[in-house]
């Protein structure tokens, strides 16, 4: 009997990320077409989960992740014995889409999580709650600092931005200002194509973070923004 051919893990992960991004982009487009949406992030996340299920089922088999394994508010699992008891293992990204590989040859490759964090974007909702600043300090930073370790052990993750007020380009200016002023870690600024928002309400970009505080230190953070302000 011939042995099962073990797939190269890097190839599995690359395809997983591409497929998850495709599903989430389609789900956000579905979300934008709903006539009534909640204001709060938690409510938007719940609708996004339902739209992700629909989007997954409508994609061709070869364009889907291997399984619909989108999990909401799940704790970060330890990777090593030394991680047991660490505070970051209790942190919960808004979503995880887990890649499982039963043919893995190492424990850490059995299950790897593509972490997704979502934030509202637009005008401040109070003097102390600055949405665009939160996107940086309570969103992007969680993929970089050891306090949360989102994307732990993998080389990519995703930020979702729900645009509720302001124009996408005005928000982008505010986000980049906060990125330049952020002192704990140097973070590259973002760039979007205005035409993408004008044509589809949705835009995608990425930033390469060359040195974060936990492995792997080089990390690609994707960003998907959806303009819900015109609903």
VOBA-1610 file (N, C-alpha, C; in pm, whole numbers, padded with zeros to 5 digits, always signed):
BEGIN
Unk+00085-00119+00000Unk+00000+00000+00000Unk+00089+00125+00000Unk+00063+00214-00092Unk+00144+00334-00099Unk+00107+00430+00013Unk+00206+00504+00059Unk+00183+00601+00165Unk+00108+00723+00109Unk+00027+00785+00197Unk-00038+00908+00159Unk+00067+01016+00135Unk+00050+01091+00029Unk+00143+01199+00002Unk+00112+01317+00095Unk+00211+01358+00169Unk+00190+01465+00266Unk+00205+01600+00196Unk+00101+01683+00201Unk+00111+01813+00135Unk+00207+01905+00209Unk+00274+01989+00134Unk+00364+02085+00194Unk+00282+02188+00271Unk+00316+02209+00397Unk+00231+02291+00481Unk+00222+02435+00432Unk+00332+02489+00385Unk+00329+02628+00338Unk+00231+02645+00223Unk+00220+02544+00136Unk+00125+02551+00025Unk-00018+02544+00076Unk-00043+02458+00175Unk-00176+02448+00235Unk-00218+02580+00296Unk-00126+02641+00371Unk-00159+02766+00439Unk-00184+02879+00339Unk-00103+02887+00236Unk-00120+02991+00134Unk-00258+02980+00069Unk-00297+02858+00031Unk-00428+02840-00030Unk-00540+02871+00070Unk-00519+02831+00195Unk-00618+02858+00300Unk-00643+03009+00312Unk-00536+03085+00320Unk-00549+03231+00335Unk-00621+03291+00215Unk-00582+03251+00095Unk-00646+03305-00025Unk-00796+03275-00026Unk-00833+03154+00013Unk-00974+03116+00012Unk-01053+03189+00120Unk-00995+03203+00238Unk-01064+03273+00347Unk-01086+03420+00309Unk-00986+03483+00252Unk-01000+03622+00209Unk-01111+03636+00105Unk-01120+03540+00016Unk-01224+03544-00087Unk-01363+03532-00023Unk-01378+03441+00073Unk-01507+03424+00140Unk-01545+03550+00218Unk-01450+03604+00294Unk-01481+03718+00378Unk-01511+03843+00295Unk-01442+03860+00183Unk-01472+03973+00095Unk-01613+03961+00039Unk-01649+03841-00003Unk-01785+03819-00054Unk-01890+03838+00054Unk-01859+03793+00175Unk-01952+03808+00286Unk-01974+03955+00321Unk-01867+04034+00316Unk-01880+04178+00343Unk-01965+04246+00236Unk-01950+04203+00111Unk-02033+04260+00005Unk-02179+04226+00030Unk-02207+04106+00072Unk-02344+04067+00106Unk-02396+04153+00221Unk-02311+04173+00320Unk-02350+04254+00435Unk-02389+04395+00392Unk-02313+04452+00300Unk-02338+04589+00255Unk-02471+04602+00181Unk-02523+04491+00131Unk-02647+04494+00054Unk-02772+04478+00140Unk-02752+04453+00269Unk-02867+04443+00360Unk-02924+04582+00385Unk-03056+04590+00395Unk-03123+04719+00409Unk-03109+04777+00549Unk-03108+04693+00650Unk-03095+04740+00787Unk-02984+04662+00857Unk-02898+04737+00925Unk-02787+04675+00996Unk-02775+04736+01135Unk-02728+04660+01232Unk-02704+04717+01365Unk-02587+04813+01364Unk-02581+04899+01463Unk-02470+04994+01473Unk-02349+04932+01540Unk-02371+04844+01637Unk-02262+04792+01719Unk-02182+04685+01646Unk-02055+04676+01682Unk-01966+04579+01619Unk-02013+04436+01638Unk-02061+04403+01760Unk-02103+04266+01788Unk-02217+04222+01695Unk-02312+04313+01672Unk-02422+04280+01583Unk-02377+04265+01439Unk-02287+04351+01395Unk-02233+04340+01259Unk-02159+04208+01242Unk-02083+04169+01344Unk-02009+04043+01336Unk-02103+03923+01322Unk-02215+03928+01391Unk-02310+03816+01383Unk-02369+03805+01243Unk-02407+03919+01185Unk-02457+03916+01048Unk-02348+03873+00950Unk-02226+03916+00975Unk-02115+03877+00887Unk-02095+03725+00890Unk-02108+03666+01007Unk-02094+03520+01018Unk-02198+03450+00929Unk-02324+03495+00935Unk-02428+03435+00853Unk-02400+03455+00705Unk-02352+03574+00670Unk-02321+03599+00529Unk-02200+03519+00481Unk-02107+03492+00571Unk-01992+03408+00534Unk-02038+03266+00502Unk-02136+03215+00576Unk-02189+03082+00544Unk-02249+03079+00404Unk-02330+03181+00373Unk-02392+03188+00241Unk-02287+03198+00131Unk-02188+03284+00154Unk-02084+03303+00052Unk-02006+03173+00029Unk-01975+03103+00137Unk-01902+02977+00126Unk-01977+02878+00037Unk-02106+02865+00058Unk-02186+02767-00016Unk-02200+02804-00164Unk-02188+02931-00196Unk-02207+02973-00334Unk-02077+02977-00415Unk-01966+02949-00350Unk-01839+02946-00422Unk-01813+02808-00482Unk-01743+02800-00595Unk-01703+02669-00649Unk-01615+02595-00548Unk-01618+02463-00552Unk-01543+02384-00455Unk-01396+02421-00451Unk-01337+02449-00567Unk-01193+02476-00570Unk-01159+02617-00522Unk-01258+02698-00490Unk-01235+02833-00439Unk-01267+02845-00290Unk-01307+02736-00229Unk-01344+02738-00088Unk-01227+02693+00001Unk-01224+02741+00125Unk-01138+02673+00224Unk-01184+02528+00238Unk-01096+02442+00288Unk-01129+02299+00295Unk-01254+02271+00378Unk-01276+02351+00483Unk-01393+02334+00568Unk-01446+02471+00607Unk-01578+02476+00635Unk-01632+02598+00693Unk-01599+02593+00843Unk-01490+02655+00877Unk-01437+02645+01014Unk-01418+02784+01072Unk-01519+02869+01052Unk-01516+03006+01103Unk-01570+03005+01246Unk-01486+03047+01340Unk-01520+03040+01482Unk-01517+03182+01538Unk-01618+03219+01615Unk-01621+03354+01672Unk-01580+03351+01818Unk-01505+03457+01858Unk-01466+03480+01997Unk-01408+03355+02063Unk-01306+03299+02001Unk-01240+03178+02054Unk-01102+03214+02108Unk-01068+03158+02224Unk-00940+03188+02287Unk-00823+03139+02204Unk-00708+03204+02223Unk-00585+03164+02155Unk-00528+03040+02222Unk-00514+02929+02153Unk-00462+02808+02217Unk-00311+02816+02239Unk-00260+02750+02342Unk-00113+02744+02360Unk-00050+02659+02251Unk+00073+02694+02217Unk+00148+02616+02120Unk+00255+02530+02187Unk+00303+02572+02303Unk+00406+02500+02375Unk+00366+02487+02522Unk+00431+02397+02595Unk+00402+02381+02738Unk+00426+02510+02815Unk+00525+02587+02772Unk+00559+02711+02841Unk+00450+02818+02826Unk+00357+02798+02731Unk+00250+02895+02709Unk+00137+02880+02811Unk+00130+02764+02876Unk+00022+02739+02970Unk+00023+02846+03080Unk-00094+02907+03101Unk-00105+03009+03205Unk-00076+03149+03159Unk-00024+03166+03036Unk+00005+03300+02986Unk-00126+03375+02958Unk-00127+03502+02989Unk-00250+03582+02977Unk-00299+03590+02833Unk-00206+03591+02737Unk-00248+03605+02597Unk-00328+03486+02548Unk-00318+03372+02616Unk-00398+03255+02574Unk-00546+03274+02606Unk-00580+03376+02682Unk-00720+03406+02714Unk-00779+03512+02621Unk-00695+03573+02537Unk-00746+03675+02445Unk-00826+03609+02333Unk-00923+03685+02280Unk-01016+03629+02183Unk-01031+03719+02061Unk-00968+03684+01950Unk-00997+03757+01826Unk-01146+03745+01792Unk-01197+03839+01713Unk-01339+03835+01678Unk-01374+03707+01603Unk-01283+03662+01516Unk-01303+03536+01444Unk-01170+03463+01431Unk-01180+03332+01420Unk-01069+03247+01376Unk-01123+03156+01265Unk-01043+03139+01162Unk-01077+03037+01061Unk-00964+02936+01064Unk-00993+02822+01120Unk-00890+02722+01151Unk-00862+02631+01032Unk-00734+02610+01007Unk-00689+02512+00909Unk-00645+02387+00984Unk-00711+02276+00955Unk-00674+02148+01018Unk-00606+02060+00914Unk-00500+01993+00956Unk-00422+01908+00865Unk-00389+01777+00936Unk-00470+01675+00911Unk-00451+01546+00977Unk-00326+01472+00931Unk-00264+01519+00824Unk-00141+01458+00776Unk-00017+01532+00825Unk-00035+01623+00918Unk+00078+01702+00970Unk+00181+01612+01037Unk+00305+01656+01035Unk+00413+01580+01098Unk+00460+01644+01229Unk+00409+01762+01262Unk+00443+01827+01389Unk+00314+01870+01458Unk+00311+01875+01591Unk+00188+01912+01662Unk+00134+02049+01622Unk+00223+02146+01603Unk+00176+02282+01573Unk+00112+02294+01435Unk+00139+02200+01347Unk+00080+02206+01213Unk-00052+02131+01203Unk-00095+02068+01312Unk-00224+02000+01311Unk-00339+02099+01297Unk-00329+02213+01363Unk-00434+02314+01358Unk-00369+02452+01366Unk-00394+02535+01265Unk-00339+02669+01260Unk-00452+02768+01235Unk-00449+02879+01306Unk-00560+02974+01301Unk-00527+03099+01221Unk-00617+03133+01128Unk-00612+03262+01060Unk-00702+03355+01140Unk-00642+03447+01215Unk-00717+03533+01306Unk-00771+03656+01234Unk-00892+03695+01272Unk-00962+03807+01210Unk-01014+03898+01321Unk-00981+04026+01312Unk-01030+04125+01408Unk-01108+04231+01332Unk-01226+04267+01383Unk-01310+04365+01315Unk-01327+04489+01401Unk-01339+04605+01337Unk-01357+04732+01407Unk-01448+04823+01325Unk-01525+04906+01393Unk-01601+05012+01328Unk-01508+05127+01291Unk-01543+05198+01185Unk-01463+05310+01138Unk-01554+05431+01113Unk-01501+05549+01144Unk-01577+05670+01120Unk-01556+05772+01230Unk-01654+05857+01250Unk-01645+05962+01350Unk-01643+05904+01491Unk-01578+05971+01586Unk-01580+05925+01726Unk-01723+05913+01777Unk-01751+05810+01857Unk-01884+05793+01913Unk-01897+05860+02050Unk-01785+05903+02107Unk-01783+05980+02231Unk-01646+06047+02240Unk-01627+06143+02332Unk-01495+06206+02344Unk-01382+06109+02374Unk-01417+05995+02436Unk-01312+05899+02474Unk-01305+05777+02381Unk-01403+05762+02292Unk-01405+05643+02206Unk-01386+05687+02061Unk-01260+05687+02019Unk-01221+05733+01886Unk-01207+05610+01796Unk-01307+05586+01712Unk-01313+05462+01635Unk-01187+05437+01554Unk-01139+05538+01482Unk-01023+05518+01395Unk-00896+05492+01474Unk-00885+05549+01593Unk-00771+05520+01680Unk-00780+05379+01734Unk-00902+05334+01766Unk-00920+05198+01816Unk-00879+05094+01712Unk-00901+05126+01585Unk-00861+05034+01478Unk-00712+05003+01486Unk-00635+05104+01523Unk-00489+05087+01535Unk-00451+05026+01669Unk-00495+05087+01778Unk-00445+05050+01911Unk-00509+04922+01966Unk-00635+04896+01928Unk-00703+04775+01976Unk-00731+04676+01864Unk-00672+04702+01749Unk-00688+04614+01634Unk-00554+04571+01579Unk-00494+04656+01496Unk-00365+04622+01435Unk-00261+04583+01539Unk-00254+04658+01648Unk-00150+04634+01749Unk-00160+04495+01810Unk-00278+04437+01811Unk-00294+04305+01872Unk-00228+04194+01791Unk-00200+04222+01664Unk-00126+04128+01581Unk+00026+04147+01593Unk+00067+04249+01668Unk+00208+04285+01674Unk+00267+04268+01814Unk+00191+04306+01916Unk+00241+04304+02053Unk+00216+04170+02120Unk+00301+04135+02216Unk+00292+04006+02284Unk+00176+03999+02383Unk+00109+04110+02409Unk-00004+04110+02503Unk-00122+04029+02452Unk-00141+04025+02319Unk-00255+03952+02262Unk-00211+03838+02169Unk-00105+03858+02095Unk-00052+03755+02007Unk-00153+03702+01905Unk-00232+03792+01846Unk-00318+03747+01737Unk-00228+03705+01620Unk-00266+03597+01552Unk-00182+03545+01445Unk-00060+03472+01499Unk-00071+03418+01619Unk+00043+03351+01681Unk+00082+03225+01603Unk+00209+03218+01563Unk+00260+03099+01496Unk+00234+03093+01347Unk+00165+03194+01290Unk+00139+03196+01146Unk+00188+03330+01089Unk+00189+03341+00958Unk+00251+03459+00897Unk+00151+03559+00840Unk+00021+03543+00871Unk-00077+03638+00817Unk-00205+03638+00899Unk-00278+03749+00891Unk-00406+03765+00959Unk-00486+03873+00887Unk-00602+03909+00942Unk-00693+04000+00873Unk-00758+04098+00969Unk-00760+04226+00928Unk-00841+04328+00993Unk-00958+04362+00902Unk-01077+04371+00961Unk-01197+04413+00889Unk-01240+04549+00942Unk-01269+04641+00851Unk-01316+04774+00890Unk-01457+04797+00840Unk-01550+04822+00935Unk-01688+04856+00900Unk-01700+05009+00894Unk-01703+05066+00775Unk-01713+05211+00762Unk-01859+05253+00782Unk-01882+05336+00884Unk-02019+05377+00916Unk-02043+05525+00889Unk-01942+05607+00911Unk-01950+05750+00881Unk-01816+05793+00823Unk-01811+05914+00768Unk-01692+05966+00701Unk-01669+05893+00569Unk-01588+05949+00483Unk-01553+05884+00357Unk-01434+05791+00381Unk-01421+05685+00301Unk-01307+05595+00319Unk-01172+05665+00316Unk-01155+05761+00226Unk-01026+05828+00214Unk-00997+05918+00334Unk-01101+05980+00391Unk-01082+06061+00512Unk-01045+05971+00630Unk-01108+05855+00637Unk-01073+05759+00742Unk-00929+05714+00726Unk-00890+05687+00603Unk-00753+05641+00575Unk-00651+05742+00626Unk-00679+05870+00605Unk-00587+05974+00654Unk-00576+05969+00806Unk-00690+05952+00874Unk-00690+05945+01020Unk-00615+05821+01069Unk-00641+05707+01005Unk-00574+05582+01044Unk-00423+05598+01029Unk-00378+05651+00917Unk-00234+05666+00895Unk-00171+05765+00991Unk-00247+05866+01031Unk-00194+05958+01132Unk-00173+05884+01264Unk-00272+05802+01302Unk-00257+05724+01426Unk-00142+05624+01415Unk-00124+05567+01298Unk-00012+05474+01278Unk+00122+05545+01295Unk+00134+05665+01240Unk+00259+05741+01253Unk+00286+05781+01397Unk+00179+05806+01473Unk+00194+05852+01610Unk+00205+05738+01710Unk+00180+05615+01664Unk+00181+05501+01755Unk+00324+05472+01800Unk+00348+05477+01930Unk+00486+05470+01981Unk+00536+05332+02021Unk+00451+05236+02067Unk+00509+05108+02110Unk+00583+05032+02000Unk+00540+05050+01874Unk+00602+04975+01765Unk+00583+05052+01634Unk+00685+05053+01551Unk+00673+05117+01420Unk+00586+05030+01330Unk+00481+05088+01273Unk+00386+05014+01190Unk+00374+05083+01055Unk+00384+05009+00944Unk+00370+05073+00812Unk+00231+05133+00794Unk+00221+05240+00715Unk+00093+05301+00686Unk+00017+05219+00583Unk-00112+05252+00564Unk-00199+05179+00471Unk-00222+05259+00345Unk-00259+05187+00240Unk-00294+05251+00113Unk-00408+05172+00049Unk-00516+05243+00011Unk-00629+05183-00059Unk-00651+05255-00191Unk-00716+05187-00285Unk-00759+05250-00409Unk-00899+05306-00391Unk-00912+05436-00410Unk-01043+05501-00398Unk-01144+05439-00494Unk-01099+05401-00612Unk-01189+05346-00714Unk-01257+05218-00667Unk-01189+05139-00583Unk-01248+05015-00534Unk-01373+05043-00451Unk-01367+05146-00367Unk-01484+05182-00288Unk-01595+05235-00378Unk-01559+05314-00478Unk-01659+05373-00566Unk-01729+05266-00650Unk-01656+05161-00686Unk-01713+05057-00773Unk-01787+04950-00694Unk-01732+04908-00579Unk-01787+04792-00509Unk-01815+04812-00360Unk-01785+04931-00308Unk-01800+04960-00165Unk-01695+04891-00079Unk-01614+04806-00139Unk-01518+04728-00062Unk-01379+04742-00122Unk-01278+04742-00035Unk-01139+04751-00083Unk-01050+04664+00005Unk-00943+04617-00056Unk-00849+04528+00013Unk-00709+04585+00000Unk-00632+04573+00107Unk-00491+04607+00103Unk-00418+04520+00204Unk-00287+04539+00214Unk-00210+04463+00313Unk-00090+04546+00356Unk-00036+04513+00470Unk+00086+04578+00517Unk+00182+04470+00567Unk+00307+04485+00533Unk+00409+04390+00576Unk+00474+04443+00704Unk+00454+04370+00810Unk+00514+04406+00939Unk+00641+04323+00953Unk+00755+04390+00957Unk+00882+04320+00947Unk+00935+04268+01080Unk+00885+04323+01191Unk+00939+04278+01319Unk+00835+04295+01428Unk+00757+04190+01451Unk+00664+04197+01562Unk+00725+04129+01685Unk+00653+04126+01796Unk+00713+04088+01924Unk+00706+03939+01954Unk+00662+03858+01860Unk+00654+03713+01880Unk+00663+03646+01743Unk+00696+03518+01738Unk+00717+03454+01608Unk+00586+03414+01539Unk+00593+03409+01404Unk+00701+03460+01320Unk+00703+03611+01319Unk+00822+03668+01325Unk+00833+03813+01343Unk+00791+03890+01217Unk+00807+03829+01099Unk+00760+03894+00976Unk+00618+03847+00948Unk+00529+03943+00927Unk+00386+03912+00926Unk+00315+04000+00825Unk+00223+03939+00749Unk+00140+04015+00655Unk+00001+04031+00715Unk-00038+04156+00736Unk-00172+04184+00787Unk-00256+04239+00672Unk-00361+04164+00637Unk-00453+04207+00532Unk-00561+04296+00593Unk-00617+04382+00509Unk-00725+04471+00553Unk-00836+04468+00449Unk-00958+04445+00496Unk-01077+04454+00413Unk-01168+04559+00475Unk-01196+04666+00400Unk-01288+04769+00447Unk-01414+04768+00362Unk-01528+04778+00428Unk-01655+04783+00357Unk-01728+04912+00395Unk-01777+04983+00296Unk-01845+05110+00317Unk-01994+05083+00342Unk-02035+05093+00468Unk-02175+05073+00505Unk-02247+05207+00524Unk-02176+05317+00506Unk-02232+05448+00536Unk-02342+05491+00441Unk-02345+05431+00321Unk-02445+05473+00224Unk-02573+05389+00231Unk-02579+05293+00328Unk-02698+05209+00342Unk-02818+05293+00389
//
